[in-house]
Amino acid sequence: MKPIKKVLIVGGGTAGWLTAAFLARTLGTAASEGVQITLVESKEIGIIGVGEGTFPSIRGTLAAIGIDEAHFVRECNATFKQGIQFVDWVRPRGAAGIDHYFHPFSMPSQRQGGPELLPYWLQGAAGKEVPFAQAATMQKYVADASHGPKRLDDGDFLGPMNYAYHFDAGRFATLLGEHARSLGVAHVLATVERVILDENGAIDAVVTRECGTLSADLYIDCTGFRASLIGEALGAPFRTLNDVLFADRALAVQVPYPLPDTPIPSYTISTAQEAGWIWDIGLQQRRGVGYVYSSRHTDDARAEQVLRAYIGTHNAGLSPRLLKLNVGYRETHWVKNCVAVGLSGGFLEPLEASGIGLIETAAYLISYLFPLDGDTAPVATLFNNLMKQRYERVVDFIKMHYCLTQRTDSRFWIDNADPSTVPETLREKLAMWHCRPPHRLDFITDLEMYPPSSWQYVLYGMEFQTALNANHVSYPRFEEARKEFQMIGQMSQRALANLPPHRALVEHLCQRDLLKKPLLKSA
């Protein structure tokens, strides 16, 4: 078999450039006697920019490819994300009961040798009507006060609170491109017009308008929803999920802050609406706001009315951008000598920031499973199994947000709660969790994007009922747990005193990066 010496990534954006940088960092490039990596992209195609939110895994990815945190924050208009606040998901606005819950990124507190807190929270050890996320971690308290997750002198990607980021997707792709090129990735600006297959049905070359024919040993398809290589040329089938996840449209708009020093929330705000939900993401100079909705439950004109009501009449001059979303995934991401990464492989709506997380997963797997000897078949089988199962678990996690709703005020929410729209794998999990809380044994680490704690925060944020009466004797440390909950509440005050306001943290990092520039030039 012919060893793989040349990789051609078709398409830029976050998917293309993140994959290029990760491969360059882990495999080396032609300049370092590694693999020759080339990225070809058309200057005619822009960034969709829906996914401005990330999951905490992005910190490890940025560290692995060698991007400085302060530089990333300044260049990408980035802010910190400590979780997601879900508003009106359980019941409609104005109904009696708690109107929101929080999905923090920090794990539930557990001292060495201490009791696991969730079972005792279910038994009331934290007090009545105290949400699990508030009882078991300090993060909700910190985030509600608009403070950041780390101190000013904490090192890159370190802090007492777990966190991810919000950022400008276009600027992030630009930064990744600059970094990948500095690592030795070749860049070609050209539009791919045709794909040539060999006698075995593998890709032999791509033909571009500006630069003629380009060939490689391995091709990575980052062409977005078009899926020019994996879909159009190789015919890998796409599994639609319209029967499970209904949201297939988005209206997105950039909203300026009323004042330069407006506090920045350090979490995504997700507010449920009559036919979907609105994301609200705070960047440094603006908010990214968008309505994700189902075209079967509303129309574009009504969706724009809902979005405009949310952003207010003082933003009446803003023009939302309509995005049509192809919700689903390919069960086969790797076909012969072609791998799909990003939207060409699948898209599961921006809830819980799965898009960029799945790009990270694909880039990681390609890098560490890379078939240097050219034998792609066994690697493709493993890659496809891992990606397919990860997608299945993400679908279950996203659907759980919807199917546990108590809302009956619109057809969208009624249909989402219909058991026939819930995957059997999720129905089985929920059935088990009626008599016991989620446990790590319910999850397979290498296949999961979201840890067990994320499932717990959402499950009980949506007011799922778990009855522990049958095995009450299994939890004898009630008083110890009660004191632990009290201590978490007390420590929250100290955490707030030690952590700076979110905007101050962001401005500090931007200034730190600016001060580095003269030193770099003089060196």
NORQUIGI-V398567 format. One record per backbone hydrogen bond with DSSP energy under -1.0 kcal/mol. CO is the residue of the C=O (numbers start at 1). NH is the residue of the N-H. If there is no record, write none. Layout:
CO | NH
CO | NH
This chain:
5 | 36
6 | 217
6 | 218
7 | 38
8 | 220
9 | 40
10 | 222
12 | 16
13 | 17
14 | 18
15 | 19
16 | 20
17 | 21
18 | 22
19 | 23
20 | 24
21 | 25
22 | 26
23 | 27
24 | 28
28 | 35
29 | 32
29 | 34
30 | 33
36 | 7
37 | 186
38 | 9
39 | 188
40 | 11
41 | 190
50 | 52
52 | 167
55 | 58
56 | 59
57 | 61
58 | 62
59 | 63
60 | 64
61 | 65
62 | 67
68 | 72
69 | 73
70 | 74
71 | 75
72 | 76
73 | 78
76 | 168
77 | 284
79 | 166
81 | 164
82 | 105
83 | 268
84 | 103
85 | 270
86 | 101
87 | 272
90 | 406
92 | 95
99 | 88
101 | 86
103 | 84
111 | 114
117 | 121
118 | 122
120 | 125
121 | 124
124 | 127
131 | 135
132 | 136
136 | 109
138 | 142
139 | 143
140 | 144
141 | 145
142 | 147
143 | 146
146 | 502
149 | 161
151 | 154
155 | 158
164 | 81
165 | 54
166 | 79
168 | 172
169 | 173
170 | 174
171 | 175
172 | 176
173 | 177
174 | 178
175 | 179
176 | 180
177 | 181
178 | 182
179 | 183
180 | 185
181 | 184
186 | 39
188 | 41
191 | 209
194 | 207
196 | 204
196 | 205
198 | 201
202 | 198
205 | 196
206 | 214
207 | 193
207 | 194
212 | 208
214 | 206
218 | 8
219 | 339
220 | 10
221 | 341
224 | 227
227 | 231
227 | 232
228 | 233
229 | 234
230 | 236
231 | 235
239 | 329
241 | 244
241 | 245
248 | 325
249 | 293
250 | 323
251 | 291
252 | 321
253 | 289
255 | 287
259 | 262
266 | 82
268 | 85
269 | 280
270 | 87
271 | 278
275 | 294
276 | 273
277 | 292
278 | 271
279 | 290
280 | 269
281 | 288
286 | 283
287 | 255
288 | 281
289 | 253
290 | 279
291 | 251
292 | 277
293 | 248
293 | 249
294 | 297
299 | 303
300 | 304
301 | 305
302 | 306
303 | 307
304 | 308
305 | 309
306 | 310
307 | 311
308 | 312
312 | 315
313 | 316
315 | 318
321 | 252
323 | 250
325 | 327
327 | 241
328 | 347
329 | 239
333 | 340
335 | 338
337 | 219
338 | 335
339 | 221
342 | 345
342 | 346
345 | 330
347 | 328
350 | 353
354 | 358
355 | 359
356 | 360
357 | 361
358 | 362
359 | 363
360 | 364
361 | 365
362 | 366
363 | 367
364 | 368
365 | 369
370 | 372
371 | 374
372 | 4
374 | 376
376 | 380
377 | 381
378 | 382
379 | 383
380 | 384
381 | 385
382 | 386
383 | 387
384 | 388
385 | 389
386 | 390
387 | 391
388 | 392
389 | 393
390 | 394
391 | 395
392 | 396
393 | 397
394 | 398
395 | 399
396 | 400
399 | 403
400 | 404
402 | 405
410 | 414
411 | 415
412 | 416
413 | 417
418 | 421
419 | 422
423 | 427
424 | 428
425 | 429
426 | 430
427 | 431
428 | 432
429 | 433
432 | 435
434 | 467
439 | 442
440 | 443
444 | 447
445 | 448
451 | 454
451 | 455
452 | 456
453 | 457
454 | 458
455 | 459
456 | 460
457 | 461
458 | 462
459 | 464
468 | 471
469 | 472
471 | 474
472 | 475
477 | 481
478 | 482
479 | 483
480 | 484
481 | 485
482 | 486
483 | 487
484 | 488
485 | 489
486 | 490
487 | 491
488 | 492
491 | 495
492 | 496
493 | 497
494 | 498
495 | 499
500 | 148
501 | 505
502 | 506
503 | 507
504 | 508
505 | 509
506 | 510
507 | 511
508 | 512
509 | 513
510 | 514
511 | 515
516 | 520
517 | 521
518 | 522
519 | 523
